[in-house]
């Protein structure tokens, strides 16, 4: 069933964007042709631009430590599977340790690679990575598959502790809410929000048969969802039929 995540703040928005980029870079790096590996590098450069924030590492470590404290408080609870809980806590501890071992600036080993930064600079220009612009890059793309994959793996490895950390946090966030079934008459839905702890993200889940997608406008006070369809020219238009969907409000 298709699910759409909508973040309520910039912190969660960045984590969702990074998750999307890491999924894409891993997909492209597993490819066997030079075009896949070119796409892998372009995506990795986007990750570097997005993580160029000194507080991101601190934010992730603080959240991992907070989640570990929450998990520790569940020990001895008869309703909790002790073995699974210990595995989760162990994963959080290992991920936090790997994240702490990273340099003060995420991705610095890649930024220290002059050749990679040359390629990054050229690929920022439309068509700027042609063989006459960066012959060394064209040469690299022509190297054997195993050589290119090994290089990409070496460049990506310094970023993986970041991915492990945000993957854990987003997994906990997505599992924090309970789905509720709603009906959007003629594709429109509105709900006022209340509660001491505001949501950090909402999830909209549709059935596989639903011929529409949600456009969400939300803040800490209200949620507005408009379900749209695509016409023959791929232009969004308002869905004229009633839409049944599941709404989940998530909070760490």
C-alpha positions in Angstrom: 0.0 0.0 0.0 1.5 3.4 -1.0 2.4 5.6 2.1 3.2 9.3 2.0 5.3 10.8 4.9 4.9 14.5 5.7 7.3 16.1 8.1 6.2 18.9 10.5 9.6 20.4 11.1 12.9 21.0 9.4 14.7 18.3 11.4 12.5 15.5 10.3 12.4 16.9 6.7 16.2 16.6 6.4 16.2 13.0 7.8 13.6 12.0 5.2 15.5 13.6 2.4 18.7 11.9 3.5 16.9 8.6 3.7 15.6 9.0 0.2 19.1 9.8 -1.1 20.8 6.9 0.7 18.3 4.5 -0.8 19.0 5.8 -4.2 22.8 5.8 -3.9 22.7 2.2 -2.7 20.5 1.3 -5.6 22.6 3.0 -8.2 25.9 1.7 -6.8 24.6 -1.9 -7.1 24.2 -1.4 -10.8 26.6 -2.8 -13.4 26.9 0.0 -16.0 28.7 3.3 -16.0 25.4 5.3 -16.1 24.3 3.7 -12.8 27.6 4.6 -11.2 27.5 8.1 -12.5 24.0 8.4 -10.9 25.4 7.0 -7.7 28.1 9.7 -7.5 25.6 12.5 -8.3 23.4 11.2 -5.4 26.4 11.0 -3.1 27.3 14.6 -3.9 23.7 15.6 -2.9 24.1 13.8 0.4 27.3 15.8 1.0 25.5 19.1 0.3 22.7 18.2 2.6 24.8 17.0 5.6 26.9 20.2 5.5 25.4 21.2 8.8 27.5 20.9 12.0 24.5 20.3 14.3 23.2 17.2 12.4 25.6 14.8 14.0 24.8 16.3 17.5 21.1 16.1 16.9 21.3 12.4 15.9 23.5 11.5 18.8 21.2 13.2 21.3 18.1 11.4 19.9 19.9 8.0 19.9 20.9 8.6 23.6 17.3 9.6 24.4 15.8 6.6 22.7 18.3 4.3 24.6 17.1 5.8 27.9 13.5 5.1 26.9 14.4 1.5 25.9 16.3 1.0 29.2 13.2 2.0 31.1 11.3 -0.8 29.5 13.5 -3.5 30.9 11.6 -5.9 33.2 8.3 -5.0 31.7 6.4 -8.3 31.3 4.7 -7.0 28.1 8.0 -6.4 26.4 10.0 -9.2 24.7 13.3 -8.9 26.6 15.4 -10.5 23.8 14.1 -8.1 21.1 14.5 -5.1 23.4 18.2 -6.0 24.1 18.8 -6.3 20.3 17.3 -2.9 19.7 19.4 -1.3 22.5 22.5 -3.0 21.3 21.9 -1.7 17.8 21.4 1.8 19.1 24.6 1.7 21.2 26.7 0.4 18.2 25.3 3.0 15.9 25.9 5.8 18.4 29.5 4.7 18.9 30.1 4.6 15.1 28.6 8.1 14.7 30.8 9.4 17.5 33.9 8.0 15.8 33.1 10.1 12.7 35.0 13.3 12.2 33.6 16.6 13.5 32.4 17.3 9.9 30.3 14.6 8.3 31.8 13.5 5.0 35.1 15.2 5.4 37.2 12.3 3.9 35.2 12.8 0.7 35.8 16.6 0.7 39.5 15.9 1.2 39.5 13.9 -2.1 40.5 16.6 -4.6 39.5 14.4 -7.6 36.0 13.8 -6.2 35.6 17.5 -5.5 36.6 18.3 -9.1 34.0 15.9 -10.4 31.4 17.3 -8.0 32.2 20.8 -9.2 31.9 19.9 -12.9 28.7 17.8 -12.4 27.0 20.8 -10.9 27.0 22.3 -14.4 24.5 21.0 -17.0 26.5 18.5 -19.1 29.7 19.5 -17.3 31.0 15.9 -16.9 31.5 15.2 -20.6 34.7 13.4 -21.5 36.3 16.6 -22.8 35.5 18.4 -19.6 36.9 15.8 -17.1 38.9 13.2 -19.1 39.9 11.5 -15.8 36.3 10.9 -14.9 35.6 9.4 -18.3 38.6 7.1 -17.8 37.3 6.1 -14.4 33.9 5.3 -15.8 35.6 3.0 -18.2 37.4 1.0 -15.5 36.3 -2.6 -14.8 33.0 -3.0 -12.9 34.7 -4.4 -9.7 37.1 -1.4 -9.6 34.3 1.1 -9.8 32.2 -0.6 -7.2 35.1 -0.9 -4.8 35.8 2.9 -5.2 32.1 3.8 -4.6 32.0 1.5 -1.5 35.1 3.2 -0.1 33.7 6.7 -0.7 30.3 5.7 0.7 31.5 4.0 3.9 32.3 7.1 5.8 28.7 8.2 5.4 27.1 4.9 6.5 27.0 5.6 10.3 24.9 8.6 9.5 22.5 6.4 7.5 22.3 3.8 10.2 21.5 6.5 12.8 18.7 8.2 10.8 17.3 4.8 9.8 16.9 3.8 13.4 15.3 7.1 14.4 12.8 7.2 11.4 11.9 3.5 12.1 11.0 4.4 15.7 9.2 7.5 14.6 7.1 5.7 12.0 6.2 3.0 14.6 5.2 5.5 17.2 1.6 6.2 15.9 -1.5 4.2 15.4 -3.3 4.4 12.0 -6.8 5.7 12.0 -9.2 5.2 9.0 -10.8 8.3 7.6 -13.0 9.3 4.7 -12.2 12.4 2.6 -15.5 13.5 0.9 -14.7 14.5 -2.7 -11.0 14.2 -1.9 -10.9 16.9 0.9 -10.0 16.3 4.5 -9.4 18.6 7.4 -8.7 17.9 11.1 -7.8 20.1 14.0 -4.9 19.0 16.2 -4.8 19.0 19.9 -2.7 17.5 22.6 0.3 18.5 24.8 2.8 16.9 22.5 2.6 18.0 18.8 3.1 15.5 16.0 6.5 15.5 14.2 5.3 13.7 11.1 2.1 12.3 9.6 1.7 9.3 7.3 -1.1 8.9 4.8 -1.7 5.4 3.5 -3.9 4.6 0.6 -5.1 1.3 -0.9 -3.3 0.0 -4.0 -6.5 0.6 -6.0 -6.6 4.3 -5.1 -6.1 6.4 -8.2 -5.0 9.5 -6.4 -2.2 11.0 -4.2 -2.3 13.4 -1.2 -1.1 17.0 -1.1 -0.7 17.9 2.6 -0.7 21.3 4.3 -0.2 21.0 8.0 1.1 22.7 11.1 0.8 22.1 14.9 -2.8 23.3 14.8 -4.5 21.7 11.8 -4.1 19.2 9.0 -5.5 19.8 5.5 -5.2 17.1 2.9 -6.3 17.4 -0.7 -6.4 14.2 -2.8 -5.5 14.8 -6.5 -5.4 12.8 -9.7 -3.3 13.2 -12.8 -5.0 14.0 -16.1 -3.8 13.0 -19.5 -1.1 15.7 -19.5 0.1 14.7 -16.0 -1.4 17.9 -14.5 -2.9 17.4 -11.0 -6.6 17.9 -10.7 -8.9 17.6 -7.7 -10.3 14.1 -7.0 -14.1 14.2 -7.4 -14.8 10.9 -5.6 -14.6 10.1 -1.9 -11.3 8.7 -0.7 -10.7 6.3 2.1 -7.3 6.5 3.7 -5.3 5.8 6.9 -3.8 8.7 8.8 -1.0 8.2 11.4 0.4 10.9 13.6 4.0 10.1 14.7 6.0 11.5 17.5 9.4 10.5 19.1 
